[in-house]
Amino acid sequence: MEKQIYLDHAATTAVDSRVIEKMLPYFSGVYGNASSQHFYGRRAQQALDEARDTIASLLNAQPSEIYFTSGGTEGDNWAMKGIALANQAKGKHIITTVIEHPAMLASCKDLEALGFEISYLSVDKEGRISLEELKSLIREDTILISCMYANNEIGTIQPIEEIAQIAKEKKVLFFTDAVQAIPYMNIDVKKVGMDAMAISAHKFNGPKGVGVLYVRNGVKIKSILSGGHQERTKRGGTSNVAGAVGLAEALRLSRLNLEENNAKIKMLRDHFVKRVSEEIPYAYYNGHKELRVPSNADFSFEFIEGESILFSLDLEGIAVSSGSACSSGSLEPSHVLLAIGVDEALAHGSIRFSFGKSNTLEEVDFVVDKLKEIISRLRMMSPLFKG
Ligand SMILES: *Cc1c(COP(=O)(O)O)cnc(C)c1O
């Protein structure tokens, strides 16, 4: 494979070399356990504290509101289960959306098994929830609203500030999975006003296996990883110092040229969308036209299978995703596409392209050219295609 083009930045990103540099001392030089009371431990603890301070200041939070986790999946699980269990005296009703990440939907299933009742907000054709529907679902016993900031499959951004406002007025807690938003949005937790938020380092050029759960001071949350006294007794387990340092540095770097990088990524994405829309018949662009992260382009191609497109692109050295990475491998069509009204057959022909700052216009043009060939070849073989 001579050419390799990565268009799957919503699945994961490469670790920035400056992040690696920053992390390296914490593997074998400063390798102490941050809980140890000798100088090895103190040095590790100091690095952990600095990382926490950096992240807090970038998010406009207090260091005491930053909890290190193993990533977005843990953040979603912990926020949902931890907040539900700590606040169940007030009620056992939770509101979320039908298009959440599988980590969130699975956490909701777990909570249902524990006797919690979950209401699922629908979304419109562009993947946006309705604030009116949200208001109508809030009850006396509602304790928590959970709505992702930006969707991982179609990129649609939700009205998070408005949801936070409604939650505050109704005295209901509000959690947002901001894993797909944080790479592109300079989120100020005080300004937005959510009570809890999950992010994951590997979606913004940080290492895999580390994330942050922001929990506003005063919000009750139970720990779900019982163990030592790490993370102010809320999350047991020896601190991942190198990971925390890497997350802090990746977040700091991502804020430096955020607007510039967003503009570049959006330019590549928009060029791609324009060419695909004009040059490939029966291609449907999913999600909201404007209210979406700059990196995401999700298309449904009629009469063919997304998996066949993915494998053909793979042979050409082009990496994309069909549906969400978590659901590929299963034959279920994407729950997000079904939720925005894409019919089942069409949903099966969907591909998510997600662009990054290191992609080039030449790469995008190369991908569109290959995609055109692949799609017309697959359609020639498709019994469904009469055109
Ligand atoms: C990737 C992702 C997650 C899971 O994060 P991990 O760190 O990979 O566990 C959760 N939510 C959303 C929206 C994501 O895109």
The ligand as an SDF file (V2000), in Angstrom:
LIG
                    3D

 15 15  0  0  0  0  0  0  0  0999 V2000
  -15.0490    7.7160   21.5410 C   0  0  0  0  0  0  0  0  0  0  0  0
  -16.2600    8.0980   22.2950 C   0  0  0  0  0  0  0  0  0  0  0  0
  -16.5280    7.5860   23.5740 C   0  0  0  0  0  0  0  0  0  0  0  0
  -15.6570    6.5310   24.2120 C   0  0  0  0  0  0  0  0  0  0  0  0
  -14.4210    7.0610   24.6090 O   0  0  0  0  0  0  0  0  0  0  0  0
  -13.2170    6.0360   24.9130 P   0  0  0  0  0  0  0  0  0  0  0  0
  -12.1690    6.9240   25.5180 O   0  0  0  0  0  0  0  0  0  0  0  0
  -12.8100    5.4840   23.5960 O   0  0  0  0  0  0  0  0  0  0  0  0
  -13.7170    5.0290   25.8620 O   0  0  0  0  0  0  0  0  0  0  0  0
  -17.6390    8.0270   24.2400 C   0  0  0  0  0  0  0  0  0  0  0  0
  -18.4650    8.9200   23.6940 N   0  0  0  0  0  0  0  0  0  0  0  0
  -18.2540    9.4310   22.4630 C   0  0  0  0  0  0  0  0  0  0  0  0
  -19.2030   10.4260   21.9050 C   0  0  0  0  0  0  0  0  0  0  0  0
  -17.1560    9.0300   21.7230 C   0  0  0  0  0  0  0  0  0  0  0  0
  -16.9560    9.5170   20.5000 O   0  0  0  0  0  0  0  0  0  0  0  0
  1  2  1  0
  2  3  1  0
  2 14  2  0
  3  4  1  0
  3 10  2  0
  4  5  1  0
  5  6  1  0
  6  7  2  0
  6  8  1  0
  6  9  1  0
 10 11  1  0
 11 12  2  0
 12 13  1  0
 12 14  1  0
 14 15  1  0
M  END
$$$$
